[in-house]
Amino acid sequence: MKTTQLLQKYPIISDQVDQRELSVLLQELERLLVQGQKGAVVEFGCYIGTTSLFIRRLLDAYGSSDEFHVYDSFEGLPEKTAQDQSVAGDQFVAGELRAPRRTFIEHFKKAGLALPAIHKGWFSDVSPSDVPDDILFAFLDGDYYQSIADSLRLVTPKLHPGAVVVIDDYASEALPGAAKAADEWARQHGYAIRSVASLGVVQIPAVL
C-alpha cells in the first residue's frame, strides 16, 4: 500500500491528526484509486495542510489528474452552538486553530507539490458552484455541528455513486457536534456510519 510508504517517508506537520487517523483516511482514498475510480476530491477544513499534503501525494502516486479542492475560513474556529457544548472541549474557542492561507501555500511549495484549488471562507458562505461535480472522496474536518452540517449539505448532491465521505472527530468527546450533524445526515439519507479511530466513514451506495 502506498499509504504506508508515504507515512513512513513524510512527517506529520501538526498535532491535529495522528498517524492512525491519517492512515485510515488515506487507505479509504487509496482503495478507490486502486479500483480505478475517478472523481473529485474535496477537503472541508484544511488548517495548515497536513492531510492535504498527504492526499496530494497519494493522488500523485497513482497519477491521478482528478480535481482536488480545499475549503477553509483560515480564521480558526467559529463560535460554538448548543450542539457543540462539552466539558471535555473547553479548549476549543472561537479563533482557535487559526492559520493564514499563506501558511498552507508555503507548506505545499516547500514540499514541491501542486496546490489544490483553495476556497477561503466559512462553509456557510460557500456556493454550490464552488464545489466540483462528481465527488469521489470527501474529508470533512469542520469540528463543529454547523460546519459539518454545512459541508454535508454542499457535497451530498454531488457525490459520485460509490463515493466515500470521512468525517473527522466523529468519535470525539470534546467535539460532539460533528457526530450529531453526521448522524442526522445519515438517518436522513439512509446511510451507515462506520466509526474508525476518531473518524466516521460512510460508503455511499454504488447505485444512488
Secondary structure, 3 states (H helix, E strand, C coil): CHHHHHHHHCCCCCCCCCHHHHHHHHHHHHHHHHCCCCCEEEEECCCCCHHHHHHHHHHHHCCCCCCEEEEECCCCCCCCCHHHCCHHHCCCCCCCCCCCHHHHHHHHHHHCCCCCEEEECCHHHCCHHHCCCCEEEEEECCCCHHHHHHHHHHHHHHEEEEEEEEECCCCCCCCHHHHHHHHHHHHHHCCCCEEECCEEEEECCCCC
